[in-house]
Amino acid sequence: MAKTKTTFFCQNCGTQHAQWVGQCNTCKQWNTIVEEVLQKEEKRSWKTTDNTQRRVSKPLRVEEIQLNPEERFGTKNKELDTVLGGGLVKGAVVLLGGEPGIGKSTLLLQIALQIPQKVLYVSGEESQSQIKMRAERLDMKNSNCLILTETKTQQIFKNIEEVQPDVLVIDSIQTLHTNSIEASPGSISQIRETSAELIKFAKETATPVLLIGHINKEGHIAGPKILEHMVDVVLQFEGDRNHTYRILRSQKNRFGSTAELGIYEMLSTGLREVSNPSEILISKKDADLSGTAIASTLEGVRPLMIEIQALVSTAVYGTPQRSTTGYNLKRLNMILAVLEKRAGFKLGAKDVFLNITGGIQVDDPAIDLAVVAAILSSNQDLAINPNVCFAAEVGLAGEIRPVSKIDQRIIEAEKLGYKTFVASKYNKITLKNHNIKLVLVGKIEEAFATLFA
């Protein structure tokens, strides 16, 4: 009888240890090392072809390698197709993570009910009746979508051989378990083994596999880090459960760009695609209010108009407060130092609060000038014309620096009805025949004189 083999895994980062220790050497977390039993069986869940029939790979020169374009098919969801890089690739494994209740299962069930291909939706968390209730709420019907409630991979692959699906959806990978590992579902070894079996199935049958993954308290996908390395695409579903808008980001994509962004609105009938994200990122107001400025940013190749809100007030306590939502706090401190040193605005003894509306996180330096404009507007208590849009970076010397893809930003601002566009005079603008007024500035003082003259 084979001897039972055990090993030790960190439940936080997935690092394997030879023996139990109190603190993980990799992630430095305490009391996360757990012993797990590894008892492999000779029989695997997904049978591979015989080694004698398998094609032998040979080393080739780069110029001898033939390019085979990936076969893609659309999901009838434009936002998801954009984030994926044009649609699902045959044989691709996509991992979708997000907070509990954010809408991961709803999104993938919508996809399963929309696409014309045969879909096998495997759920280890909900019963068939619960999924039926959600499908009725989504008001979608698809005779090609089959629902299976199962957590054992051996049974799942038996159903796959009978159904022969074109797309496989697993909800979620943390609920699956295989007989070849004697460990509880959700453990490091079970996640790694079940994922490996699904990836092998996807590659050998050219079947796209969509996996839902849980996240830990730090916001990272739960399980071993190797899971994110094994799959082809890692998507993150972000947003606040108390708000209606959701953001889909790509953290890894072997078949496209990771800079794309998808935005959805959560309704009672499911997730609605937001084709014009600026409509949710700019608040509707009747009166002109101070401390508000509109910035033009880019997410991938998509220009977005976002609203920057700032509040500058006298510090009640001894130390002034600096707080941001959706913006880098260190960059805000840098901009405040530039305003004090280069432009002469005394903000060192005042509280400054900055917010980007819509719950979006922006790292684009092109919104620096809008941040400056919002702060100065709140400090002077003077409203900025709502038809003015900003796109420029602020340097440490107080200069207004150029940003990339300025033409696309101008076109988007003009399309949304803005009348004035403030940018750096060092930008090379090739756009002609535009109806928007361009205001080009070189220093913060020039921008202030233009806005509040």
N, C-alpha and C positions, 0 to 999 in steps of 0.2 A: 504494500500500500504506500502511495506517495506521501512523503512527509509534507505536512502543512507549512507553507512559507508565509511569514508575516513580515511586514515592514512598517515604517512610521512616516506619516505624511503630516504636513502643516495644513490645517483646515483653512487658513487664511490665504496663503500664497501657493500652496501645492508642492512645496519643496520636499523631496524625499530625504529621510534621515536614516542612518544605520541603527540608531538606538534612540530611546526617548530622552529628550532634553527639555528643560523648563522653558527656554526661550529659543525661538527660531532664529537661526543665524542669518537668514535672508531678509525677512520682513521685521525682525526684532519684536515680534509680538509674543506675549507670555501665555503659557498654558493652551497652546493651539496644536500641539503635537498629539496625534491620535494613532494608535496601532490598528492596522487593517490587515485582514487575511487575504493573501493572494494564492489561490489554488486554481491554476489553469487547467482546463479540460482540453483534450486533443481536438474535439469537435468544435468548430467555429460556427457562429450564427449565420454568417453569409459565406457561402461556398465560393471559392475562387476557381478559376480555370486551372487545369493541370499544368505543372511547371514545364512539361515537354511541349505543350501547345502554346505557351506564352512566347510572345515575340521578344527576341533578345535585343537589347539596346546596344548600339555601337557608338563610339565617340565620333562626332562629325565636326568639321570646320564650320565656323559661323556662316560663311557664304554658301555652304552646302545644305543648311537647314531650310526646309520649306515651311513657309508661314501658312497656317491653316486658321482663317478667321473664325472667331468664336460664333457658334450658332446661338442666337438670342431669340427670345420671343417676349412680347410685351405682356404686362400684367393687367392692362387696362386701367392702371393707376399711374397717372403722369408723374406725380410727385415721387413715388417709389421708383419708377423707371429712371427718373432723372438722377436720383441718388445712387442707383445701381450702375449707372453708366449707359443706359439704353435698354434695359430689360434683363430678364433672367438668362444666364448662360447655362447650357446643358451640362450637367455634371457638377455644377457649382454648389457649394455648401455655404449657406448664409446664416449667420448667427445674429439674432435680434435680442437686445437686452434693454431693460428699463425698469423703473420703479413699479412696485405692485399697484395694479389698478390704473396704470397709465394708458392702457389700450393696446397692448401687444397682441393679445388673443383676438381682439376685435379687428385689428388691422389685417392679420393673416387670414382670419375667417372671411373677411370681405374679399381678399384676393382669391381665396379658394372658391368663393361663390361667383366671382366675376369672370375668371379666365375660362376659355372653352376647353382647355386640356383636362384630362381626367386627373383629379386630385384625391389623394388619400390623406385625410386630416386625422392624425393620431393624437389623442388627448389622454394624458395621465392624471389630470387634475380635475376634470369635469366629466359628468355623465353625458350620455347621448341626448337625454331630455334637456339638460341645461344648454347644450350647444344648439339644440333645436329652438329653444326659446330665444337665444341670441340671434339666430338666423332669421326668425320671424320678426324680431325687432329691427334687424337690418333691412327687412323687406326685400330679400334677394333669394332667388331660386335657381338652382343649378343641378340638373340630374347627373352631371359628371363629378360631383363632389360627394365622396364617401366618408363617413364618420366612423372612426374606430376608437374605442376606449380600452387601452391596453398599456401596460408598463413593461412587460417582458419582451426583450428584443427578439427572442426566438419565435414568439407568437406573432410579433409584428412582421418579421420577414416571411413567415408562412402566408400571412394575408397579402403581403406584397407580391409573392409569387403567383397567387391566385388572381389578384386584381390587375397587376401590371400597370401601376399608375404612371402618369407622365410627370407629376410633381408630388413630392412627399413633404408634409408639414408635421413637425413634432412639437407638441406643447405639453411639457417642456422637457429639456434634456436632463434636468435634475431629477425627474420622476422615473426615468428609465433604469432598468437593471438587467444584467445578463447572468446566466448560470455559471459562466466561466470565472466569475469573481465572487467570492464569499464576503460581501460587504453590503451595507445598507444603501438604498438608493440615495443619491445626492452626495455620496462620499467621493473623495478625490479619485480613487481607483475606478469606481463605477462610471463616473463622468468621462474619464479618459478612455475607458474600454468601450463603452457604448458609442461614444463619438467616433472612435476609430472604426468601429463596425459600420456606422452610417456613412462615414466618408468613403470607406472602401466600396460600399454599395453604390454611392453616387458616382464615383469615378469609373467603375466597371460597367455600369448600365447607362451612363450619361443622363442620369435623372437628377434634376435640381432638388436639393433638400433644404428646407427652411426650418431652422431651429429657434425655439424661444429659450432664452437663458435668464435665470434669476440674477440679481445683483446683491452684493453685500452692503454693509452699512457705510462703506467708503464710496459707494457708487460704482464700483467695478464689477464686471461680470463674475459671478460666483464660480468657484471651482478652480482647477489648475490653470495657470497662465498659458500653459501649452495648448489649451483649448482654442484660444484666440489665434495662436500660430497655426494650428491645424486647418482651420476653416479658411475659405477664400474671401469671405466678406464679413465684416463685423459692423453692425448698425446699432446705433444708440437712440432710443426713443426717449426724449426729454420733455419736460414740462411740469407744471404744478397740477395735481389732481383737483385743486380747488378752482382752477381756471380752465377755460374751454380749449385753449390752443396747445398744440403739440408740435414738437420740432424733431424731425428725423435726420440724424447726422450719420455720416460714414466715417468710421475710425480706421477701417482697413478695407481696401478693395483691389483685388488683383486684376480686375477687368475694367477699371475706370478710375476716375479722380475721387479723392477723398475730400474735396473742397465743396462738394455740392450739398444742398440743403433742401429738405422737404418740409412743408408746413401744413398742418391739418387743424381742423376745428372739430372738437368732440361735440356731437349732437345726440339727441335721443335716438336717432336713426343710424348712428354710426359715425365714422370719421369722414368729414367733408374735406376735399382737397381745396387748398387756398391758392388759387392761381396768381393772385396779386397780393403778396405778403405785406405790402405797404399799407393796405387797408386796415390791418390789425395792429400795426406797429406805430401808427399815428392816431392819436386820440382826436375825437370830434369835440370841438368847443365853440361856443358862441362868441365869447369875449377874448380879446388879446390879453394874454397873461405874461408877466415877466418871468424870466428864468427858463424859457423854452426855446429850443432851436432844432432845426431839421438837418440831419446829416445824411449824406449819400455813402453807403457802404457796399461792399461786394461780398457775396457768399458764393464761391466758385466763379461762375461766369454770370451770375444773376445779380444785378444791382438792386439794392433795397433802400427805401427811404425810412429812416428810423427817427424817433423823437427823443431828444436829450432833454431831461429836466434837471434843473439845478436849484438849490436853495442855499442862500448865503445869509447867515444871521449872526448877530453878536454872541460870542461865547459866554454862556452863563457861568460855567465852571472855569477853573483855572486853565485847563488844557483844552484847546479847541478840538472839536471832533471832526473826523474825516470819515465819511461813509459812502460806499458805492454799491449799486445793484446793477450787475451786468457789465461792469467796467472795471479795469485793473486799478486797484487802490494805489499801487506804487506809481502808476502813470499819472493819476490825478495829483498826487503830491508833487511830482515833477512839474506838471503844468502850473500848479499854484506857485511853485518856486520861481518859474520863469516869469509869471505875471508880476510877482513882487520885485524881482531883481531887474528885469529888462524893461517892463512897462510901467513900474511905479505904483501898482495897485497894492494897497496895504490889506492883505487878506490873512496875515499871520495870526491875528487875534480873533478870527471869525470861524464859526462852524460852517463847513461846506458839505452838503449832501448831494449826491449825484445819482440819477436813476435813468436807465434806458427802458422805455415803456415796452409792453408786450412780453416781458419775461425772456428776452433774447440776450445771449452773451456775445459780445462783440470784441474782437481783438484787432480790428482794422485801424491802423494809425490815421487813416483818412478822416476819422471823426474827431480828431483833436481840435480842429478849428471850431466845430460846432460845440464842443465841450467848453472851450474858452468863451464863445459867444453866450452860451447859456449862463455861465458863471458871472460874466460881466453884466448880463441883463438882470440877473437877480440882485447883484450887488448895487447896481444903479437904480433898480426898480423901474426899468424901462423895457417895454415889450418890444420884441423883434417882429418885424413884418412876417406874417405866417407864409407869405409867398417866396421867402428867401430860403435857399438851400446851400449847405456848406460841404466842401470836400477838400481838405488840405491837412497836412501834418505840421505840427509845431515843433521846431527845433529848440535846443537849449539856449541858443543865442537870441531867441525871440523871432527868428525868421519863419516865414511860412513856406514850407517845403512842398514840392510837387508829389503827386500820388499816381499810381498806375491806372490805366484804363479810364482816363478822364472823359473820353468821348462817350463811352457807354453810360457813365454816370450822368452826363449832361443830357443825353437822349432820354434817359428814364425820368429825369426831373422835368424835362419839357413835356413828356407824355402825361405826367401826373398833374400838370397844370401850374407848376411853379414859374414865377416870372423872373426871378433873379438867381444867379448861381455864383457863389463866391468861391474862388479857387486861388492857387498860387500863380503868380505871374511868371514863374519859371517852368510851368507846365507847357508842353508842346501840344497845343490843341489844333488838330487838323480838321475838325468838324466845320462844315460850311452850311450856309442856308438854314440857320437855326433862328427860332423866334424868341429865344430866352436871352435875357440880358446877362452878359458875363462881367463880373467884377473881379479883377485880378489884383491881388495885394501881395506885398513882399514882407511886411512886418506886422506884428500884433497891433502896433499903434495905428497903422493904416486901416486895418480891419475895424478897429474901434471907432475911428473917425468916420468911416463909411457907414457903420450901423447906427451910431448914436449922434451924428452931427446935427 
